Amino acid sequence: MRRNKIIPYRQDLKLKARELRKNSTLSEVLLWQEIKDKKLLGFQFHRQVPLLDYIVDFYCHELQLAIEIDGDSHENKGSYDKKRQKELEAYGVCVVRFDDLDVKKMIRYVLNEIAHYIHNIDSGSATPL
């Protein structure tokens, strides 16, 4: 199960993504420590990845799986997030979202949910969390 599809992106977002990597939130740092270097089921994740007109928090090319952490910056942006997710899904990207506080306080739960979702991708029954 190797999808590894290339998703187009705006070149100008590369610099912004680099900035975001340098200024990660605590939740992003905590999750990154757990999923980097193929620590999660042997899949390679990258952080702050440009896709289309957006930058996703974490992305696995093999699975076409984006992980988003919703913190203060997502407040009052529900319609924007839905539009963004719909556009990414049109390219075959599955988007899973976690609340910032869940990552900070229940990292094991978050990792278990991601692992469960990955297993569902392998079985062909994945639906966004």
N, C-alpha and C positions, 0 to 999 in steps of 0.2 A: 504494500500500500504506500506508494511514493507518488504524491501528486505534484509537488514542487512547481506549480504553475507560476509564471512571472506575472505579477500584477503591475500595471503601469503606474507611474507617479510623477508628480511635478518636480523637476530638478531643483527648484528653489526651496523645496522642503528639506533637502539634505542638510543644509546649514542649520535650520530650525531644529531638526531632529538631533543633531550633534549638541546643540545648546540644551535641549531637554535632557539628554543623557548626562550632561555635566551638572544639571540642577534637578536631579531626581527627588521625588517626594520620599518620605520615610517608608510608606507602603510599597512604592516601587522598588526601593532598595531591599526591603525585606523579602519580597517575592523573587526578585532577581537572584538573591543569594541562594534560593531554593531551586531555581530552574535553570540557571546558567550551566554551561559546560556539560550539557546533556544529562543533568542530574535527574530529570523527571522522565522516567521510562525510556531513556536513551534518545530523546528528541531534542534537537537543537533549537533553542529560542533566541531571538534577538530582541533588543529593546529599542523603543522609539523608532519605529519603522515607517517610512513614508509608503502609503498605499493610496492610489488615486489622488484626491485632493486633501488627504488626511494623514495624520500620524497616529499610529496605534501604539499603545504602551508596550505590548509584547507580541511577537509574531513567530510562528513556526511555519516555515515554507513547506516542509514535507506534508504537514497536516492541513495547511491553509487555515490555521487556527489563530485568531487574534484574541488576546486577553486584555480587557480594559479594566482599570481600577477607577471607580467613580468616587471622587472626593469633592471638595468644595468647588472646584472648577466646573463641575457638572451640574451644580444646582441651577434650577430654572432653565435647563437646556434639554429638557426631555424630547421636544420635537426635533431639535437639531441632532441629538444622539440617534433618534429613530431613523431619520433621513440618512444619516451617515452609515448606520448599520445596514439599512436596506441597499444602499449603493454598493457596499462591500460584499454583501451576500449575493448580489447580482453577478459578481465575479467569482463566486464559489467560496468566498471567505466566510468561515463560521466565526461569529463574535460571541464571546462569553464575557459577562460583566460581574465584577465583585465590588462591594462597597469597601471604601477605604478603611473603615473601622473593622470590618471582618478580616481584612488582611492583617491589620495590626494586632487584633485580639484573638483571632482564630485561624492562624496560618495553616495549621494541620487540616482543618476543615476545608479551606480553600484549595489546598494541594490535593486532597482526596476528591473534591469535586472536579478539578481539572483532570486528574487521572481517570476518573469515571467517564468523563466526557471523551477523553482520548480513546478509551476502550470502546465506547459507542461509535466513534468514527471508524475504528477498525472493523466493527461489525456492521457498519452501514446504517446505523440507527441513530445517528447524532442529531440532536436538536439543541439550539442555543439555550444556555442557562439563564 
